[in-house]
Amino acid sequence: MLVLGLETSCDETGVALYDSQRGLLADALFSQIDLHRIYGGVVPELASRDHIKRMLPLIEQVLSEAQCQPSDIEGIAYTAGPGLVGALLVGASCAQALAFAWDIPSIGVHHMEGHLLAPMLEDNPPEFPFVALLVSGGHTQLVRVDGIGQYRLLGESIDDAAGEAFDKTAKLMGLRYPGGPEIARAAQQGVPGRFKLPRPMTDRPGLQFSFSGLKTATLTAWQKCVAGGDHSEQTRADLAYAFQDAVVATLTIKCQRALEQENLKTLVIAGGVSANQALRQSLEAMLAQRQGQVFYARPEFCTDNGAMIAYAGCQRLLAGQKEGQSINVRARWPMEELPPLVS
């Protein structure tokens, strides 16, 4: 089955063609980072308008790259949530209109299920069951995965997501949006040990996360440095290193607890923050000690993309699931509500 995937949940327009027999045929992405950077974060109205502008040219691009015709497409998958409602409506409207015009089935895909399944696009995909760390700008969750649609939430952030904490902390320190890459870049020049920041909620049992206190601790340290006349690039780099190290250590500790609790040795990390090299190295070292293995998508598929939506949608369409002609999107959507592929 050849499936067209459309991703418009936030500030990136992603389009891809995935074939159940031949794999990923083509994918294209337009990032709106430059559009939103001057505002210090995503402006929903601007995101929606830009998705409208980019969608059809990107569809034409992937069809050309894959050397396919619209008549070859057998199904359409689109992100139905969670995300920005206006942005989601652009993708859903486009998908449903094309599905109606081409007389093919469509399926709304859960954004985080797409991220979770993104490593399946690699040459060495993980096998079920596994523990998944979903870590992005809007979500930080630990999930036990026994199959597609078979999810059990183990723990999540009670306030800021990890990616959100990166963005906010970067802004507090005078770095640009998006904060994750900026802090990671600055941390490369940082001196370990100069600043000591807390590892939130690791001093008690459980798999919940909290990053707002870490953000406040970082701000306090930065303000003390500025008040003392020390706001050099080296100080900023040292503090960026300490912040990143605290986030990585916290995530690693929680992942280890989850693996031990579920008696599993396979970890999947997905979402934009999974591209962070310090996090990957820490989790790889932890899994090596447990004789386990960690899986993640290639860097371009860590952030939002159409390929993961096309893949996830293809699996559900092959199982006989499809949408009606109505347009339904959800700003919030617990992943445990998703039906399994086999009832």
Secondary structure, DSSP 8 states (H G I E B T S, - for coil): -EEEEEE-SSSEEEEEEEETTTEEEEEEEEE-HHHHHTTTS--HHHHHHHHHHHHHHHHHHHHHHHT--GGG--EEEEEEESS-HHHHHHHHHHHHHHHHHHT--EEEEEHHHHHHHGGGGSSS---SSEEEEEESSS-EEEEEEEETTEEEEEEEBSS--HHHHHHHHHHHTT--SSHHHHHHHHHTT--TTSS----TT-SSSSS-B--HHHHHHHHHHHHHHHHTT---HHHHHHHHHHHHHHHHHHHHHHHHHHHHHHT--EEEEESGGGG-HHHHHHHHHHHHHTT-EEEE--GGGTSS-HHHHHHHHHHHHHTT----SS----SS--GGGS--S--
